[in-house]
Amino acid sequence: MIGPPDAGTGDGHDDSTVIAHSLDRPEAFAELYNRYAADIHRYAARRLGDAAADDITADTFLAAFRARARYDQGRANARPWLYGIAANLIGRQRRTEVRALNALARTGHDPVAESWVDHADDRVTAQAAHGPLAGALASLSGGDRHVLLLVAWADLTYQEVAEALSIPVGTVRSRLNRARKKVRAALGDCDPTLVHDFATEVTHG
C-alpha cells in the first residue's frame, strides 16, 4: 500500500496552465499530482478504504494524463475534473461500497469502515461509526451518493459538482435534495453527538 501522497507546494501557475504546459512537457503534469493527489486519495479512502484508494488515486491521474489534451482550458481549477474522474472510477466499484456500507449498518463492523476510523478525521469517524447513516448512504442511488459526498467530503460547490459529473446544476440540486431527505430520516433516531459534523454538512451545506 502506498498510502496518502504528500501535497505539493505548487509552482505559481494555475491548473489549466500546468495542463497546457504538459502537452509539450509531459513531466509538468506531475505538478497536478503534487497539488491534488492527497485530496483524491483521502476522498477515495473514505468511500472504499485505504487499499482501494491507492489504485483509485493512481488510476485517476493516469486517466487525467491521457485525457489532458481534451481539458477545458477555460477552467483554471482542475480539482472538480479530477474528482469527477475519481467518482467515475469509484462508481465502477459501487457493489463494493454498498456492501461495505450495508455491513456497517447491519453489524457495526467492516474492514473498510475500520480504515475510515483509523485514518480519517473526526468528522468521518463519526459518520462511519453510525449504522443508520451508513445504511442511508447505501440506499442512495450511485448518482445521488456521488453528489452528496462530493459536497460533504470533497467540499465542492454545486457548480463544481456539476462540472465534475458533467450534469446540470439543477440536477445536482435535485439529487442533493433527495439524498439529504434520506440522511435526515436516518438521523431521526440517532444520537446527534455521534454524527453532528457530518450531518450538519449534508443536511445544511
TORTIMAR-248971 format. One record per residue (C-alpha): x, z, y. Coordinates in pm, 1 decimal, always signed. Layout:
<tifis>
(tifi (X,Z,Y))
...
</tifis>
This chain:
<tifis>
(tifi (+0.0,+0.0,+0.0))
(tifi (+146.7,-99.1,+333.6))
(tifi (-50.5,+147.9,+544.2))
(tifi (-163.8,+100.9,+904.8))
(tifi (+69.2,-117.6,+1113.1))
(tifi (+224.8,+12.3,+1432.2))
(tifi (+73.2,-106.7,+1757.8))
(tifi (+294.6,-326.3,+1973.0))
(tifi (+380.0,-281.8,+2336.3))
(tifi (+287.9,-635.0,+2446.0))
(tifi (+480.7,-889.8,+2649.1))
(tifi (+252.4,-913.8,+2950.1))
(tifi (+71.3,-1234.9,+2850.4))
(tifi (-299.9,-1234.2,+2775.3))
(tifi (-406.7,-1316.5,+2421.8))
(tifi (-506.3,-1675.2,+2489.3))
(tifi (-163.2,-1745.3,+2638.1))
(tifi (+7.2,-1592.0,+2336.0))
(tifi (-201.6,-1810.6,+2105.9))
(tifi (-127.5,-2120.8,+2313.6))
(tifi (+245.1,-2045.9,+2300.6))
(tifi (+223.4,-2002.2,+1924.5))
(tifi (+115.5,-2362.8,+1881.7))
(tifi (+470.7,-2469.2,+1970.9))
(tifi (+644.4,-2147.6,+1869.0))
(tifi (+463.9,-2007.1,+1562.9))
(tifi (+667.7,-1686.5,+1575.5))
(tifi (+496.4,-1599.6,+1905.6))
(tifi (+177.6,-1526.3,+1711.6))
(tifi (+343.7,-1206.1,+1588.2))
(tifi (+263.4,-1055.2,+1927.7))
(tifi (-107.9,-1075.2,+1848.4))
(tifi (-42.6,-891.5,+1523.4))
(tifi (+152.2,-623.8,+1710.0))
(tifi (-134.6,-575.6,+1951.3))
(tifi (-427.7,-557.7,+1713.0))
(tifi (-324.9,-510.3,+1350.4))
(tifi (-353.1,-131.7,+1366.6))
(tifi (-708.9,-157.8,+1504.2))
(tifi (-815.3,-410.9,+1241.1))
(tifi (-661.4,-201.4,+964.1))
(tifi (-838.8,+112.6,+1085.6))
(tifi (-1174.0,-66.2,+1100.8))
(tifi (-1133.1,-218.7,+754.5))
(tifi (-1026.7,+117.2,+609.6))
(tifi (-1340.5,+281.6,+744.7))
(tifi (-1553.4,+24.7,+570.0))
(tifi (-1368.5,-43.4,+244.0))
(tifi (-1093.5,+216.9,+208.3))
(tifi (-719.4,+203.5,+270.0))
(tifi (-619.2,-13.2,-26.1))
(tifi (-861.5,-290.8,+65.4))
(tifi (-772.1,-255.6,+433.4))
(tifi (-418.0,-374.8,+364.7))
(tifi (-547.8,-701.9,+223.1))
(tifi (-818.8,-742.8,+487.0))
(tifi (-565.4,-698.6,+766.7))
(tifi (-317.3,-943.7,+617.1))
(tifi (-589.0,-1199.8,+543.9))
(tifi (-740.1,-1162.1,+892.1))
(tifi (-416.4,-1252.8,+1065.8))
(tifi (-336.2,-1527.9,+817.6))
(tifi (-678.4,-1685.0,+880.5))
(tifi (-636.2,-1640.1,+1256.0))
(tifi (-292.9,-1802.3,+1247.8))
(tifi (-426.3,-2101.3,+1056.7))
(tifi (-720.1,-2137.3,+1296.8))
(tifi (-529.2,-2072.6,+1620.0))
(tifi (-543.7,-2436.8,+1732.4))
(tifi (-923.3,-2404.9,+1748.6))
(tifi (-920.8,-2082.9,+1950.8))
(tifi (-1125.3,-2099.3,+2272.8))
(tifi (-856.6,-2070.8,+2539.3))
(tifi (-1121.1,-1962.8,+2787.3))
(tifi (-1134.6,-1623.1,+2614.2))
(tifi (-840.4,-1418.1,+2734.9))
(tifi (-911.1,-1137.0,+2487.8))
(tifi (-876.8,-1230.8,+2119.1))
(tifi (-993.7,-893.7,+1990.0))
(tifi (-1357.1,-999.6,+1923.8))
(tifi (-1232.8,-1313.8,+1746.6))
(tifi (-1010.1,-1108.2,+1516.1))
(tifi (-1285.3,-857.1,+1442.8))
(tifi (-1517.1,-1145.3,+1360.1))
(tifi (-1269.1,-1279.4,+1105.1))
(tifi (-1228.1,-931.0,+958.3))
(tifi (-1605.1,-879.7,+942.0))
(tifi (-1643.4,-1207.9,+756.7))
(tifi (-1378.0,-1103.1,+503.5))
(tifi (-1537.1,-760.8,+464.8))
(tifi (-1872.1,-931.5,+414.1))
(tifi (-1731.6,-1103.0,+106.1))
(tifi (-1686.2,-755.8,-40.3))
(tifi (-2038.3,-644.4,+50.0))
(tifi (-2110.8,-521.8,-301.8))
(tifi (-1803.1,-300.3,-294.9))
(tifi (-1900.2,-149.9,+38.7))
(tifi (-2263.8,-94.3,-57.2))
(tifi (-2165.9,+51.8,-393.8))
(tifi (-1932.1,+299.2,-221.1))
(tifi (-2194.6,+398.5,+34.8))
(tifi (-2459.9,+444.8,-232.9))
(tifi (-2222.8,+657.3,-441.7))
(tifi (-2151.5,+872.5,-139.6))
(tifi (-2521.2,+906.2,-60.4))
(tifi (-2601.3,+993.3,-420.9))
(tifi (-2315.2,+1225.5,-516.7))
(tifi (-2124.3,+1309.2,-202.8))
(tifi (-1807.0,+1185.2,-371.2))
(tifi (-1641.8,+845.9,-374.7))
(tifi (-1277.7,+727.8,-359.0))
(tifi (-1347.4,+509.0,-57.7))
(tifi (-1515.6,+798.0,+118.7))
(tifi (-1211.1,+1013.2,+37.8))
(tifi (-988.1,+764.6,+215.2))
(tifi (-1212.6,+788.0,+522.5))
(tifi (-1194.0,+1167.1,+520.5))
(tifi (-820.4,+1181.6,+460.5))
(tifi (-707.4,+925.2,+712.9))
(tifi (-979.6,+868.0,+972.4))
(tifi (-1062.6,+1062.3,+1284.8))
(tifi (-1315.4,+1343.6,+1310.8))
(tifi (-1599.1,+1110.8,+1403.2))
(tifi (-1562.0,+903.3,+1089.0))
(tifi (-1504.9,+1211.1,+875.4))
(tifi (-1837.0,+1344.1,+1000.0))
(tifi (-2033.5,+1035.1,+909.1))
(tifi (-1858.6,+980.1,+576.2))
(tifi (-1937.6,+1334.2,+469.8))
(tifi (-2308.1,+1288.7,+520.9))
(tifi (-2500.1,+1137.1,+231.7))
(tifi (-2818.9,+1041.5,+416.6))
(tifi (-2624.3,+847.4,+676.6))
(tifi (-2421.8,+670.0,+408.4))
(tifi (-2748.8,+579.1,+239.9))
(tifi (-2883.5,+439.8,+565.7))
(tifi (-2573.4,+225.8,+613.7))
(tifi (-2600.8,+98.4,+256.1))
(tifi (-2963.7,-0.3,+311.2))
(tifi (-2883.7,-222.4,+608.5))
(tifi (-2850.2,-596.2,+569.5))
(tifi (-2495.0,-722.7,+593.1))
(tifi (-2559.3,-869.8,+937.4))
(tifi (-2717.2,-552.8,+1074.5))
(tifi (-2434.7,-337.5,+936.1))
(tifi (-2173.3,-566.6,+1090.8))
(tifi (-2336.3,-537.0,+1433.5))
(tifi (-2383.3,-160.9,+1412.6))
(tifi (-2028.1,-85.6,+1302.7))
(tifi (-1863.4,-331.8,+1538.5))
(tifi (-2034.6,-145.3,+1821.4))
(tifi (-1983.2,+206.5,+1684.4))
(tifi (-1639.1,+177.7,+1525.5))
(tifi (-1469.1,-117.9,+1695.7))
(tifi (-1610.9,-31.0,+2040.4))
(tifi (-1710.5,-390.7,+2106.7))
(tifi (-1964.2,-470.9,+2376.5))
(tifi (-2279.5,-663.2,+2289.2))
(tifi (-2122.0,-979.3,+2430.7))
(tifi (-1804.7,-924.1,+2228.0))
(tifi (-2006.0,-869.8,+1909.6))
(tifi (-2189.8,-1193.9,+1982.2))
(tifi (-1855.1,-1371.1,+2016.9))
(tifi (-1716.3,-1205.9,+1703.4))
(tifi (-2010.0,-1305.1,+1485.0))
(tifi (-2097.3,-1632.5,+1661.8))
(tifi (-2454.6,-1522.8,+1726.6))
(tifi (-2660.1,-1493.5,+2048.2))
(tifi (-2653.8,-1165.5,+2240.3))
(tifi (-3027.9,-1138.0,+2179.3))
(tifi (-2963.7,-1139.6,+1804.8))
(tifi (-2704.9,-865.7,+1849.8))
(tifi (-2961.9,-654.9,+2032.8))
(tifi (-3234.5,-707.2,+1772.9))
(tifi (-3003.1,-633.1,+1481.3))
(tifi (-2869.1,-323.8,+1653.2))
(tifi (-3220.4,-203.2,+1725.3))
(tifi (-3318.8,-235.8,+1358.2))
(tifi (-3003.7,-60.7,+1243.7))
(tifi (-3045.1,+224.8,+1490.7))
(tifi (-3401.5,+285.4,+1376.5))
(tifi (-3283.0,+329.5,+1017.5))
(tifi (-2998.5,+556.3,+1124.5))
(tifi (-3230.4,+769.9,+1334.9))
(tifi (-3466.8,+803.8,+1039.5))
(tifi (-3178.2,+901.2,+811.1))
(tifi (-3057.7,+1165.6,+1055.0))
(tifi (-3400.2,+1322.4,+1093.0))
(tifi (-3342.7,+1598.6,+839.3))
(tifi (-2964.4,+1623.6,+875.2))
(tifi (-2750.2,+1893.9,+1029.8))
(tifi (-2666.7,+1730.4,+1363.9))
(tifi (-2332.9,+1912.6,+1383.3))
(tifi (-2204.6,+1701.1,+1094.2))
(tifi (-2284.6,+1363.2,+1241.6))
(tifi (-2320.0,+1426.1,+1613.6))
(tifi (-2047.0,+1196.6,+1747.3))
(tifi (-2123.1,+903.3,+1519.0))
(tifi (-2498.3,+944.9,+1559.6))
(tifi (-2464.3,+951.1,+1936.1))
(tifi (-2278.2,+621.5,+1929.2))
(tifi (-2511.0,+434.3,+1700.4))
(tifi (-2833.5,+567.1,+1845.8))
(tifi (-2746.6,+573.3,+2215.0))
(tifi (-2439.6,+349.2,+2251.2))
</tifis>
